[in-house]
Amino acid sequence: MAGALAPVASPAEVPQAVLQAVGVPDALRVGEPLVPLPSPVERLAQALEQRRLLLVLDNCEHLLDAAAALAAGLLSRAPHVRVLATSREPLGVTGESLCPVPSLPLPEADDAEEAAGYPAVRLFADRAAAVRPGFRIDPGNAPLVVGICRALDGIPLAIELAAARTRSLTLRQVAERLGDRFRLLTGGDRAALPRHRTLRAVIDWSWELLDADERAVLAALSVFAGGATPEHAELVCGPQAPGADVIEVVAALVDKSLVRAVGDGPGGEVRYHLLETVRAYAAEKAAASGAAARTGDAHAACFLALAERAEPELRGPGQGRWTARLNAERDDLHAALGHLVASGDAAGALRLAGALVWFWTIGDHVGEAAGWASAVRELVGGQAPPGLADAYALCTTIAVLVPALGGEDGPDPANVRRAVATVLSHLPARPAHPVLPLVAAGCALLLDDRPAGLDGLRGLLDHPDPWTRATAHLGLGHLALDDGQLGLAAEQLDYGQRQFERIGDRWGRNAATGGLLELALIRGDGPAAVRLGEEAYRAGADTGSDHCALVLVQLGRARAEAGDPDRGRQDVELAVRTAEKLGEHADAATGLLALSDLHRRTGDLDAARRPLLRALELLEPRSGRAELRRAAALVHGRLGCLAEQQHDLDAAARWHARALAALGADPHRRTRAAIAEGLAAYAAATGAPVRAAELLGTARTLRGYLPAHAPDAARATTTATTALGPAAFAAAHERGRLETVLRWP
């Protein structure tokens, strides 16, 4: 039996409405003697106490006390009756079991076949087909439909109303208008109750049932972009509802299904979320009441305090915990920064951006960092406010250098010089922030002034800050590795790793471990390389980083070096899939090159060719940036080597010519060395052993060492030495060491 309580306005009418629904006649009949009348609840209990019945009290949230009293009284008298109450909050009676009805499940992917199986998408498709016969989900429209359903939080009424709009709008137009969803989503079923006809009416109904504190807290919660912890909810919402217990108010809003309490914070802590539709409505109410600006200020102050508390912890033992915390609050940190910029709070915006620069940097978010830092610098102007010189220098560094070094066509040297000059002009004489002393040396290296960069890093080896010292050792170790000074690289990287371990900085330790891993691969120490690779990969996984593809490539190479080529190949294949999923095309190409090399090690030259052709598919449409051009040069060179090994010397010549064209004047030493070794193998195969020996000498100068596994160099050396004899080969090799220009042919 069902008792529809939505039309009932007065609590006193609830028992009578239920009596009518279950078919109990009026107590007073014409012609019967007058006797005292039992109460409606008593009459209902008498009628039902011997019956087995499920009584549905539908839509009773506006009559909650009356419905609860009726249910409690009835259940105490009628043991075989069960009550199902549909409401936006519990009745609160003994023995009640809650069964929340969530929004419709939403697909994670935009794939048409997968998405079509989800209830939210099926509902949209059914309702859209009703107004646009023939409508169905296909690969072309699936992303738009999924996006609409996600934006509407899977709310059935909202989805139905949006689908109905496809009669007069395209899917894209519907999606674009969801920013004003309450105006768009109208025109529901005329036979439905008024509060079920439009999206606004649905939320209006819930809002009207709230008390003043509940309205104030709900409106304040709308300022949170990514959900609120209980602590932050109290800090931000408390001033908007003076005297109220914010957590108790939020609990009431959770009971009313207007707030979701989800254990999705770091460590499983509870966070309070609003559905986007509720958030948009509550934000409207906050703006209309004049509370939005105050709430925005409180929210910004809350997250500025969090960022400044976290910033020094990002270079110590709390790095992992605080990075996870900031990642969890990333949407709100950006919302706070946007509010400070929009409200013209230059000092607050600069403090917050400065506190986030290192978080953005180690989290590989430098693109968004540059955008925020530029907006803050524009607000602040050309000079640091008093007491904020370090924050201004950090923002200037990232705002100016990142755009100068980016772009599809790679960095323009003149732009880089101007950017470096701007950065250096804003460096404080005695910075307190440990990153800033490293900036001058980094700028020198960006200008290819290696001596100045090295001197700058060496000058920091006795810096009073241990983190700055450790980072200087790290930089010197990687530069030594690039220069082929393997002993110095090992010394500096090992020292840096131990210092970062002592400090508790995982970012620095992982960077040192990566250098030591590359060093072990160069030396052919497979077991050490596997140990270091597993350590580096675990560290990346522990931080939740998706950017582990390059480490996985190195680990795969290490496993092959240690005698486990099958598992090594699996690691590299996983790395390629990961990089492609993330759109990291240079990393994917590096993995495909490594995969090709692993096949070459087993002698399967046909299998070695396939990853290289896939790499070209990725690189050729996007070869503007320097790292992509380098990857393309290496792929072309490797294809030249494969053609030469398969005795197709004409094809080899074409591939090598393309490699040199892709490389151009790029000074990257390791890339030039790899290309030189491929050219040497081709020269040896075409009967030019002197040129082969010279190119091998050039490669040795460029790289500074001969890797343990260098098949092209080994093949060229054997052929040229056999043709020339050891003495003539050595003389030609020495001549080649004096030049670093790659000549063709």
Beta strands, then each sheet from edge to edge (+ up, - down):
strand 1: 2-4
strand 2: 53-58
strand 3: 81-86
strand 4: 260-262
strand 5: 271-273
sheet 1: 1+ 2+ 3+
sheet 2: 4+ 5-
end
